[in-house]
């Protein structure tokens, strides 16, 4: 009799687990970041002539975050920055849900381009609490955040000015 009383709670627990009316647990989501910089973007000191893909490791995951970098982009020969010339772009090729972009600009003038969401709509920015990677009296840079809330984004330059970046950080969920 004691054996039956001992086994009954386990049978009840198993039965509860098999209840077809019980909700299934949702997929787990985990916030991750990747940071595109001069050192890992794949650009050289010469203008890129065609689009190419570059991917960054995601900490603790086998998947990679994939970017497409278009023509008219290059890495500065001296400084820790990379640039997008007129009609150049950088965009996401990954399908992860992106929460926001954090862009560390070489100068305040570097904001003369567009950040677009998956629908091609312009995304507005706000100042970030993240500090620039290269602070100093001579740096006129800005760190801005863009709420993406989707699976796709594009940074494009439609001006003659060449926006320069220290980094583009992508915050996304897996």
Buried (B, 14 or more C-beta within 10 A) or exposed (E): EEEEEEEEEEEEEEEEEEEEEEEEEEEEEEEBBBBBBBEBBBBEEEEBEEBBEBBBEBEEEEEEBBBBBBBBBBBBEEEBBBBBBEEBBBBBEBEBEBBBBBBBBBBEBBBBBBBBBBEEEEBEBEEBEBEBBBEEEEBEBBBBBBBBEBBBBBBBBEBEBBBBBBBBBBBBEB
